Amino acid sequence: MMESPVGPRVVIDGRERDYFSGCSYLGLQNHPELIASAHAALTRYGLGTGTSRGGYGEHPVYSAVEAAAARYFSTAGALYYVSGYLGNTILLQGLRGDYERIFVDAAAHFSVWDGARTVGAPVHPFAHRDAGDLAGQLRAHLRPGERPLVLSDGVFPISGEIAPAPAYAAVLAECEGAILCLDDAHATGVIGEQGQGTGEYWGERIPTGLRLYSTHTLSKALGCAGGLFAGDAALIERLRRDAAAFGATSPAPLAVAAAATQALALAGGQSALRQQLRANVAHARAGLRGLGWALADTPVPILCLAARPGVDLARIQAELFARDLCVAHVTRYSSTPAGGALRIAIFATHTAEQIDRLVAEIGRLV
């Protein structure tokens, strides 16, 4: 039971512990500037509007979040909604006239699959991060004149892998009108020079002619709650008009939205928090590689220690917890490798000493 604010050091079950779980990558969940913004909005406006967006449900606090998101992602507009989980549903509902079939990474997050299933189009899985299999599925299922929409996580939540967007773009170049949509819940604020996510991370390796859309989540690296879509003004208006999941849901509490505006300001540009996060991630990856795990050299703050012969991951997780070190042992979540894994989350606010202690204790237990 979490009994303190979330951070690199927490109180769980009455004891202080080093926390390497969850998604507080930039350490913003307890940032004083976010709390001050939330408090000011709560005092001035109360908890919420009591209605969905549109008409009297529009509010200056929501407009401010969307203006801040447009600045953060360098777009003309943005759309803020109550939960990042709804992002794929909103996007696919809004784009419904632009595709006939959906192709989904087999290991994609539950929200990706749920979004695909809401729109009534045929849905076909392809092998995890396998552009060759995607090409094969397109050949097998796409009929003449049909346009595909491909769905994937940008960063996978347990494995920490990055979607090979340039390889997908090369495959989709053969399909007129193709769309690639990436759920950037674990990429937003973290990868890309400005923290804009998977599209920025790959940069010019993704052709500008590809229709690439990303959904963003505020509850992870950005420390708040809700989801975002950033894009041109015409597309934002289309999502507002045509996505029932946006128009029919109540928005986030006003205090949370106000904090989100501050989070976007803190995390934008060459954020010192993001630079520190990358240094911490590199430090942790180097230490854990020394214990025999092959870890890719990426800035993703999710370190996946996959099962291997002779290593009891459940025992290691329990022993670490007894030593006041919190990591997750995962066996069933989306993108979990066969046999399960220890999922280690690195924060910008972890100290080098905390990371060194974690590596040393895992080494002793292995």
C-alpha positions, 0 to 999 in steps of 0.5 A: 500500500502506497502511503506517501507521495510518489518519488524515488523514495516512498513509504509502502506498507509502513516502511521507506523504500527505494522505488523503481516501479511505476511510470514517474519518469521525470519525477513530476507527480509530486513537483511543487510547481504542479501542486501549486498550479493544481491548488490555485485552480481548485481554489478558484474553480472547484473540482470540475465543470459537471458536464462534457466538453462542448457548449458550457463544458468548455473552460479556460483551464482546458484551453490552456492545456491545449495551448501548452500542448500545441507549443510543446509538440510544435503543432497548430492545435491540440486536444485534451481528454480525460484519459490516455487510455481513450486516445486510440479510440478517439483517434480511430473514431475521428479518422474513420473515413480514411481507412478500411482495415486495421493492422495491430502489433500483436503485443500492443497495449490493451488500449490499442486493441480496445481502440481498434475494436470500437470502430467496426473495421476488420482488425488483423494482428502482425508479429511484434515489431516485425515489419516483414510480417506486417508486409505479409499481413497487408498482402494477405488481407488488404483488398484493391483500393483499401487503405490500411491503418497500422497501430502500435505502441511507440514505446512498449510498457514492459519490454521497453522496446521502441516501435521500428517506425522507419521499417513500418514506413518503408512497408506502408510506402507501397500502400496509397493512403496508409496511416501509422498510429503510435501510442506514445504513453511511455514515450511522451516527455522521454524520447526525442530531443524535445521529449515529443515521442517516437516520431521525433526520436526517429526523425528524418528516418520516417518519410514526411509523406507518411501519415503518422499520428501519435497519442500522448498520456499525461499520467506517466512522465508528465505526472498528471492525468489525461490524454493529448493529441496534437496536430493541425487545426482541421484534424483537431476539429474533426476529432472534436466533431466525430469522436464519440469517445471525446464528446461523450466523456467528462473531462479531467478535474480542473486542478489536474488540467491546470497541473498538466499545463505546468508539467508541459512547460517544465518538460518542454525543450531541452529539459534538465529533468530529461537530461538527468533521466537519460544519464540515470538510464545509461548508468542503470543499463550499464550496471545491469548489462554487467549482470548478464542481461542484454539491454539495448542502448536507448534512452527509454527508462524501462529496463526489462530483465527477461527470464533466463535459465536458473534465475527465479524472478519472483524470488528476486523481486520478493527479496528486493522488496524485503531489502526495501527496493521496489521493482515489478515482477510481470508475467501477463501484461502486454509486451511481457517477454515469454517467461516474465520479466522484472520491470525496472523504472528509472526516474530523473530523481533517482540518485546514482547511489540508489541505482548502484545499490539496486544493481548490487543487490540484484547481482547478489541475488542472481 
